[in-house]
């Protein structure tokens, strides 16, 4: 069963810093995480509000990522604030209708 996660957070970075300090250091490593189907990055620089949507092959892959040293490193970034994470199983039948 696939799982989805929604990360919501505040970053105290401008657009150039976002690329240099947030995307570049982490994007490639995240792309290579076993079991990750996709990650979508969302950014509103006017409000400093950001989110990420992760789609996982299964709960075990998601749990392994969440327990990894890499996620602890990300969570410790001083410019990351108010992180909240929601993890929910994907409803496959409904999602198939909307190409999810």
C-alpha positions as CSV (number, residue, x, y, z in Angstrom):
1,X,0.0,0.0,0.0
2,X,1.4,3.4,-1.0
3,X,1.7,6.1,1.6
4,X,1.8,9.9,1.3
5,X,3.3,12.5,3.5
6,X,2.8,16.2,3.6
7,X,5.5,18.3,5.3
8,X,4.6,21.9,6.1
9,X,7.1,24.4,7.4
10,X,8.5,27.9,7.5
11,X,11.9,28.7,6.1
12,X,13.7,31.9,6.8
13,X,15.5,32.0,3.4
14,X,15.1,34.1,0.3
15,X,14.8,32.5,-3.1
16,X,18.5,32.3,-3.8
17,X,19.3,30.9,-0.3
18,X,16.4,28.4,-0.8
19,X,18.2,26.9,-3.8
20,X,21.7,27.0,-2.2
21,X,20.9,26.0,1.3
22,X,17.7,23.9,0.9
23,X,17.4,22.3,-2.5
24,X,21.0,21.7,-3.6
25,X,22.2,20.0,-0.4
26,X,19.2,17.7,-0.2
27,X,17.4,17.1,-3.5
28,X,19.7,14.5,-5.0
29,X,19.9,12.5,-1.8
30,X,16.1,12.6,-1.4
31,X,15.7,11.5,-5.1
32,X,17.8,8.4,-4.3
33,X,15.9,7.3,-1.2
34,X,14.7,3.7,-1.6
35,X,10.9,3.4,-2.0
36,X,10.3,7.1,-2.8
37,X,8.1,7.5,-5.9
38,X,8.1,11.2,-6.0
39,X,8.6,14.4,-4.0
40,X,7.0,17.7,-4.9
41,X,8.5,20.9,-3.5
42,X,6.1,23.9,-2.9
43,X,7.3,27.4,-2.0
44,X,5.6,30.7,-1.2
45,X,8.5,33.2,-0.7
46,X,6.1,36.1,0.2
47,X,4.9,34.3,3.3
48,X,8.0,32.1,3.9
49,X,5.6,29.1,3.8
50,X,6.7,25.9,2.3
51,X,5.5,22.4,1.9
52,X,6.6,19.1,0.4
53,X,4.5,16.2,-0.8
54,X,6.1,12.7,-0.7
55,X,4.6,9.6,-2.3
56,X,6.1,6.3,-1.1
57,X,5.8,2.8,-2.4
58,X,5.0,1.5,1.1
59,X,4.9,2.4,4.8
60,X,8.2,0.6,5.5
61,X,10.1,2.8,3.0
62,X,8.6,5.9,4.5
63,X,9.4,4.8,8.1
64,X,13.0,4.0,7.1
65,X,13.4,7.5,5.7
66,X,11.9,9.1,8.8
67,X,14.3,7.1,11.0
68,X,17.4,8.0,8.9
69,X,20.2,10.4,10.0
70,X,19.4,12.4,6.8
71,X,16.0,13.5,8.1
72,X,17.5,14.3,11.5
73,X,20.0,16.6,9.7
74,X,17.3,18.4,7.8
75,X,15.1,18.8,10.9
76,X,18.1,20.5,12.7
77,X,18.6,23.2,10.1
78,X,18.4,26.6,12.0
79,X,16.4,28.2,9.3
80,X,13.6,25.6,9.4
81,X,10.7,26.4,11.7
82,X,7.3,25.1,12.6
83,X,7.7,21.7,10.9
84,X,4.5,19.5,10.8
85,X,4.3,16.2,9.1
86,X,1.2,14.2,8.2
87,X,1.4,10.7,6.9
88,X,-1.6,9.0,5.4
89,X,-2.2,5.8,3.4
90,X,-3.2,6.4,-0.2
91,X,-6.7,5.4,-1.1
92,X,-5.9,3.6,-4.3
93,X,-9.4,3.2,-5.7
94,X,-10.2,6.9,-5.4
95,X,-6.8,7.9,-6.5
96,X,-7.0,5.8,-9.7
97,X,-9.9,7.9,-10.9
98,X,-7.9,11.2,-10.6
99,X,-4.5,9.8,-11.8
100,X,-3.1,9.9,-8.3
